[in-house]
Amino acid sequence: MFGSFPIARVFGTTVRIDLSWVLLVIGTAALWPGDPLAAVINLLILFTLVTLHELGHTLAARYYKIEVLDITLWFLGGMARMREIPENPKVEAIVALAGPAVNFLLAALALPLLLASGIASMSDIAPNATATLAGLLANFILINLFMGASNLLPAFPMDGGRVFRAFCGVFTDWLNATRIAAGVGKLFAAGLIVLGFTARQWSVVAVGLFVWLAGSRELWAVRMRRAQQQMHEQMFGGSSERPATFTPVETAEASREAPADDPSGARRPGDNPLAQGKELDADALRRLEQFRGSIRKPRENDD
């Protein structure tokens, strides 16, 4: 993202606008080949519906006592940032489905209004229709149906991908469920990228890249969390104490230099490397996941 600023608080949640969204509105008004006002109006309708979609996720999350940090609108849609979603298939599925459910509900509520507006023919329905109430209502319904249906595609970490992970989580552990969902999501992402390049639709390419990168990032986060939990359980026997992060003994020389009271060279608790700005690379994370040895408890003079 390019930086954002708050514009409102809805149900206690801050709604933010990313600068990319502002640039999108300006670019649409300046470059749209047809009626620029019509394009901007439909764009505002779209992002209003995106906000309501994300509020659906927010209210469902709050029902399960999940803290929602904020909602950010950007040029590819919206994102509700949650502090953490429990690794629970039921909770994951309900929170994920709440967004598309809002879109389908809005479409259903608008349909009687469309019929009551006296629409005479399908000629009033157009992507940039603003001249008639029927045209606006028709676009409102179509945008909601498209948004709800497209978000249900199993392209993790989109809503449908999260529902798919929840389904997989019923039959396997959360890490494997995330791996499966992320793998399927990458297939969809690759298809979107190819389709976008073929049709010269760069927004579709951008969506494909986002799905690929965001899915990979979430898989990484689940792997890291699971590795830290595993080592915490080995160290503290499943206690609720604050988990420690451990620095591996890298070489045989380091093992030989271990204190005399610890000839095994087992790992020692240390400061969290991420808190010091040191990121774990793929090899370090893999070693954390694969570690099965004993962990020496800290000595009194350990920092």
Contacts in CASP RR format, 6 or more apart in sequence:
PFRMAT RR
TARGET T0000
AUTHOR 0000-0000-0000
METHOD contacts of the structure
MODEL  1
MFGSFPIARVFGTTVRIDLSWVLLVIGTAALWPGDPLAAVINLLILFTLV
TLHELGHTLAARYYKIEVLDITLWFLGGMARMREIPENPKVEAIVALAGP
AVNFLLAALALPLLLASGIASMSDIAPNATATLAGLLANFILINLFMGAS
NLLPAFPMDGGRVFRAFCGVFTDWLNATRIAAGVGKLFAAGLIVLGFTAR
QWSVVAVGLFVWLAGSRELWAVRMRRAQQQMHEQMFGGSSERPATFTPVE
TAEASREAPADDPSGARRPGDNPLAQGKELDADALRRLEQFRGSIRKPRE
NDD
1 18 0 8 1.000
1 19 0 8 1.000
1 20 0 8 1.000
1 72 0 8 1.000
1 74 0 8 1.000
2 18 0 8 1.000
2 19 0 8 1.000
2 20 0 8 1.000
2 23 0 8 1.000
3 18 0 8 1.000
3 19 0 8 1.000
4 16 0 8 1.000
4 17 0 8 1.000
4 18 0 8 1.000
4 19 0 8 1.000
4 72 0 8 1.000
4 74 0 8 1.000
5 16 0 8 1.000
5 17 0 8 1.000
5 19 0 8 1.000
6 14 0 8 1.000
6 15 0 8 1.000
6 16 0 8 1.000
6 17 0 8 1.000
6 70 0 8 1.000
7 15 0 8 1.000
7 16 0 8 1.000
7 17 0 8 1.000
8 14 0 8 1.000
8 15 0 8 1.000
9 15 0 8 1.000
10 51 0 8 1.000
10 55 0 8 1.000
10 71 0 8 1.000
11 55 0 8 1.000
11 58 0 8 1.000
11 59 0 8 1.000
13 55 0 8 1.000
13 58 0 8 1.000
13 68 0 8 1.000
13 70 0 8 1.000
13 71 0 8 1.000
13 80 0 8 1.000
14 70 0 8 1.000
14 71 0 8 1.000
15 51 0 8 1.000
15 70 0 8 1.000
15 71 0 8 1.000
15 72 0 8 1.000
15 73 0 8 1.000
16 70 0 8 1.000
16 71 0 8 1.000
16 72 0 8 1.000
16 73 0 8 1.000
17 72 0 8 1.000
17 73 0 8 1.000
18 72 0 8 1.000
18 73 0 8 1.000
18 74 0 8 1.000
18 75 0 8 1.000
20 74 0 8 1.000
20 75 0 8 1.000
21 47 0 8 1.000
21 73 0 8 1.000
21 74 0 8 1.000
21 75 0 8 1.000
23 75 0 8 1.000
24 43 0 8 1.000
24 75 0 8 1.000
25 40 0 8 1.000
25 43 0 8 1.000
25 44 0 8 1.000
28 36 0 8 1.000
28 39 0 8 1.000
28 40 0 8 1.000
28 43 0 8 1.000
29 36 0 8 1.000
29 37 0 8 1.000
29 39 0 8 1.000
29 40 0 8 1.000
30 36 0 8 1.000
32 39 0 8 1.000
34 128 0 8 1.000
35 128 0 8 1.000
35 130 0 8 1.000
37 130 0 8 1.000
38 128 0 8 1.000
38 129 0 8 1.000
38 130 0 8 1.000
39 128 0 8 1.000
41 130 0 8 1.000
41 136 0 8 1.000
42 127 0 8 1.000
42 128 0 8 1.000
42 130 0 8 1.000
42 139 0 8 1.000
42 143 0 8 1.000
45 136 0 8 1.000
45 139 0 8 1.000
45 140 0 8 1.000
45 143 0 8 1.000
46 143 0 8 1.000
47 73 0 8 1.000
47 77 0 8 1.000
49 103 0 8 1.000
49 106 0 8 1.000
49 140 0 8 1.000
49 143 0 8 1.000
49 144 0 8 1.000
49 147 0 8 1.000
50 73 0 8 1.000
50 77 0 8 1.000
50 78 0 8 1.000
50 147 0 8 1.000
51 71 0 8 1.000
51 73 0 8 1.000
51 78 0 8 1.000
52 102 0 8 1.000
52 103 0 8 1.000
52 106 0 8 1.000
53 78 0 8 1.000
53 99 0 8 1.000
53 100 0 8 1.000
53 102 0 8 1.000
53 103 0 8 1.000
53 147 0 8 1.000
53 148 0 8 1.000
53 151 0 8 1.000
54 71 0 8 1.000
54 78 0 8 1.000
54 79 0 8 1.000
54 80 0 8 1.000
54 99 0 8 1.000
55 71 0 8 1.000
55 80 0 8 1.000
55 102 0 8 1.000
56 98 0 8 1.000
56 99 0 8 1.000
56 101 0 8 1.000
56 102 0 8 1.000
57 68 0 8 1.000
57 80 0 8 1.000
57 95 0 8 1.000
57 96 0 8 1.000
57 98 0 8 1.000
57 99 0 8 1.000
58 68 0 8 1.000
58 71 0 8 1.000
58 80 0 8 1.000
59 98 0 8 1.000
60 94 0 8 1.000
60 95 0 8 1.000
60 97 0 8 1.000
60 98 0 8 1.000
60 99 0 8 1.000
61 67 0 8 1.000
61 68 0 8 1.000
61 80 0 8 1.000
61 82 0 8 1.000
61 85 0 8 1.000
61 95 0 8 1.000
62 68 0 8 1.000
64 86 0 8 1.000
64 91 0 8 1.000
64 94 0 8 1.000
64 95 0 8 1.000
66 82 0 8 1.000
66 83 0 8 1.000
66 84 0 8 1.000
66 85 0 8 1.000
66 86 0 8 1.000
66 91 0 8 1.000
66 95 0 8 1.000
67 82 0 8 1.000
67 83 0 8 1.000
67 84 0 8 1.000
68 80 0 8 1.000
68 81 0 8 1.000
68 82 0 8 1.000
68 83 0 8 1.000
69 81 0 8 1.000
69 82 0 8 1.000
69 83 0 8 1.000
70 80 0 8 1.000
70 81 0 8 1.000
71 78 0 8 1.000
71 79 0 8 1.000
71 80 0 8 1.000
71 81 0 8 1.000
72 78 0 8 1.000
72 79 0 8 1.000
72 81 0 8 1.000
75 206 0 8 1.000
76 203 0 8 1.000
76 206 0 8 1.000
76 207 0 8 1.000
76 210 0 8 1.000
85 91 0 8 1.000
85 92 0 8 1.000
85 95 0 8 1.000
86 92 0 8 1.000
87 174 0 8 1.000
89 166 0 8 1.000
89 167 0 8 1.000
89 169 0 8 1.000
89 170 0 8 1.000
90 166 0 8 1.000
92 162 0 8 1.000
92 163 0 8 1.000
92 165 0 8 1.000
92 166 0 8 1.000
93 162 0 8 1.000
93 163 0 8 1.000
93 166 0 8 1.000
93 167 0 8 1.000
95 162 0 8 1.000
96 159 0 8 1.000
96 160 0 8 1.000
96 161 0 8 1.000
96 162 0 8 1.000
96 163 0 8 1.000
96 166 0 8 1.000
97 159 0 8 1.000
97 163 0 8 1.000
99 148 0 8 1.000
99 151 0 8 1.000
99 159 0 8 1.000
100 147 0 8 1.000
100 148 0 8 1.000
100 149 0 8 1.000
100 151 0 8 1.000
100 152 0 8 1.000
100 159 0 8 1.000
103 144 0 8 1.000
103 145 0 8 1.000
103 147 0 8 1.000
103 148 0 8 1.000
103 151 0 8 1.000
104 144 0 8 1.000
104 145 0 8 1.000
104 148 0 8 1.000
106 140 0 8 1.000
106 144 0 8 1.000
107 140 0 8 1.000
107 141 0 8 1.000
107 144 0 8 1.000
107 145 0 8 1.000
110 137 0 8 1.000
110 140 0 8 1.000
110 141 0 8 1.000
110 144 0 8 1.000
111 141 0 8 1.000
113 137 0 8 1.000
114 134 0 8 1.000
114 137 0 8 1.000
114 138 0 8 1.000
114 141 0 8 1.000
117 132 0 8 1.000
117 133 0 8 1.000
117 134 0 8 1.000
117 137 0 8 1.000
118 134 0 8 1.000
119 134 0 8 1.000
119 135 0 8 1.000
119 138 0 8 1.000
120 134 0 8 1.000
124 132 0 8 1.000
124 134 0 8 1.000
124 135 0 8 1.000
124 138 0 8 1.000
125 134 0 8 1.000
125 135 0 8 1.000
125 138 0 8 1.000
125 139 0 8 1.000
125 142 0 8 1.000
126 135 0 8 1.000
126 139 0 8 1.000
127 139 0 8 1.000
129 135 0 8 1.000
129 136 0 8 1.000
129 138 0 8 1.000
129 139 0 8 1.000
130 136 0 8 1.000
151 158 0 8 1.000
151 159 0 8 1.000
151 160 0 8 1.000
152 159 0 8 1.000
152 160 0 8 1.000
152 163 0 8 1.000
153 160 0 8 1.000
153 161 0 8 1.000
153 188 0 8 1.000
154 160 0 8 1.000
154 161 0 8 1.000
154 163 0 8 1.000
154 164 0 8 1.000
154 181 0 8 1.000
154 184 0 8 1.000
154 185 0 8 1.000
154 188 0 8 1.000
155 161 0 8 1.000
155 184 0 8 1.000
155 185 0 8 1.000
155 188 0 8 1.000
155 189 0 8 1.000
155 192 0 8 1.000
155 211 0 8 1.000
156 162 0 8 1.000
156 164 0 8 1.000
156 165 0 8 1.000
156 178 0 8 1.000
156 181 0 8 1.000
156 182 0 8 1.000
156 183 0 8 1.000
156 184 0 8 1.000
156 185 0 8 1.000
156 211 0 8 1.000
156 215 0 8 1.000
156 218 0 8 1.000
157 182 0 8 1.000
157 211 0 8 1.000
157 214 0 8 1.000
157 215 0 8 1.000
157 218 0 8 1.000
158 211 0 8 1.000
161 181 0 8 1.000
161 184 0 8 1.000
161 185 0 8 1.000
162 181 0 8 1.000
164 180 0 8 1.000
164 181 0 8 1.000
164 184 0 8 1.000
165 177 0 8 1.000
165 178 0 8 1.000
165 180 0 8 1.000
165 181 0 8 1.000
166 177 0 8 1.000
168 176 0 8 1.000
168 177 0 8 1.000
168 180 0 8 1.000
168 181 0 8 1.000
169 176 0 8 1.000
169 177 0 8 1.000
171 177 0 8 1.000
172 180 0 8 1.000
174 222 0 8 1.000
174 226 0 8 1.000
175 222 0 8 1.000
175 223 0 8 1.000
175 226 0 8 1.000
178 218 0 8 1.000
178 219 0 8 1.000
178 222 0 8 1.000
179 219 0 8 1.000
182 215 0 8 1.000
182 216 0 8 1.000
182 218 0 8 1.000
182 219 0 8 1.000
185 211 0 8 1.000
185 212 0 8 1.000
185 215 0 8 1.000
186 211 0 8 1.000
186 212 0 8 1.000
186 215 0 8 1.000
186 216 0 8 1.000
188 208 0 8 1.000
188 211 0 8 1.000
189 208 0 8 1.000
189 209 0 8 1.000
189 211 0 8 1.000
189 212 0 8 1.000
190 208 0 8 1.000
190 212 0 8 1.000
191 208 0 8 1.000
192 204 0 8 1.000
192 205 0 8 1.000
192 207 0 8 1.000
192 208 0 8 1.000
192 211 0 8 1.000
193 204 0 8 1.000
193 205 0 8 1.000
193 208 0 8 1.000
193 209 0 8 1.000
193 212 0 8 1.000
195 201 0 8 1.000
195 204 0 8 1.000
196 202 0 8 1.000
196 204 0 8 1.000
196 205 0 8 1.000
197 205 0 8 1.000
220 285 0 8 1.000
223 285 0 8 1.000
223 289 0 8 1.000
224 280 0 8 1.000
224 285 0 8 1.000
224 288 0 8 1.000
226 289 0 8 1.000
227 285 0 8 1.000
227 288 0 8 1.000
227 289 0 8 1.000
227 291 0 8 1.000
228 243 0 8 1.000
228 245 0 8 1.000
228 288 0 8 1.000
229 243 0 8 1.000
230 288 0 8 1.000
230 289 0 8 1.000
230 291 0 8 1.000
231 243 0 8 1.000
231 244 0 8 1.000
231 246 0 8 1.000
231 288 0 8 1.000
231 291 0 8 1.000
231 295 0 8 1.000
232 238 0 8 1.000
232 243 0 8 1.000
232 244 0 8 1.000
234 293 0 8 1.000
234 294 0 8 1.000
234 295 0 8 1.000
235 243 0 8 1.000
235 244 0 8 1.000
235 246 0 8 1.000
235 269 0 8 1.000
235 295 0 8 1.000
235 297 0 8 1.000
236 243 0 8 1.000
244 269 0 8 1.000
244 270 0 8 1.000
244 298 0 8 1.000
245 269 0 8 1.000
245 270 0 8 1.000
245 271 0 8 1.000
245 272 0 8 1.000
245 273 0 8 1.000
245 274 0 8 1.000
246 267 0 8 1.000
246 268 0 8 1.000
246 269 0 8 1.000
246 270 0 8 1.000
246 288 0 8 1.000
246 295 0 8 1.000
247 267 0 8 1.000
247 268 0 8 1.000
247 270 0 8 1.000
247 273 0 8 1.000
248 267 0 8 1.000
248 284 0 8 1.000
248 287 0 8 1.000
248 291 0 8 1.000
249 255 0 8 1.000
249 258 0 8 1.000
249 265 0 8 1.000
249 266 0 8 1.000
249 267 0 8 1.000
254 265 0 8 1.000
255 264 0 8 1.000
255 265 0 8 1.000
258 264 0 8 1.000
258 265 0 8 1.000
258 266 0 8 1.000
262 296 0 8 1.000
264 294 0 8 1.000
264 296 0 8 1.000
265 296 0 8 1.000
266 293 0 8 1.000
266 294 0 8 1.000
266 295 0 8 1.000
266 296 0 8 1.000
267 291 0 8 1.000
267 295 0 8 1.000
267 296 0 8 1.000
268 296 0 8 1.000
268 298 0 8 1.000
268 302 0 8 1.000
269 295 0 8 1.000
269 297 0 8 1.000
269 298 0 8 1.000
269 302 0 8 1.000
270 298 0 8 1.000
270 302 0 8 1.000
270 303 0 8 1.000
271 303 0 8 1.000
273 279 0 8 1.000
273 280 0 8 1.000
274 280 0 8 1.000
280 288 0 8 1.000
END
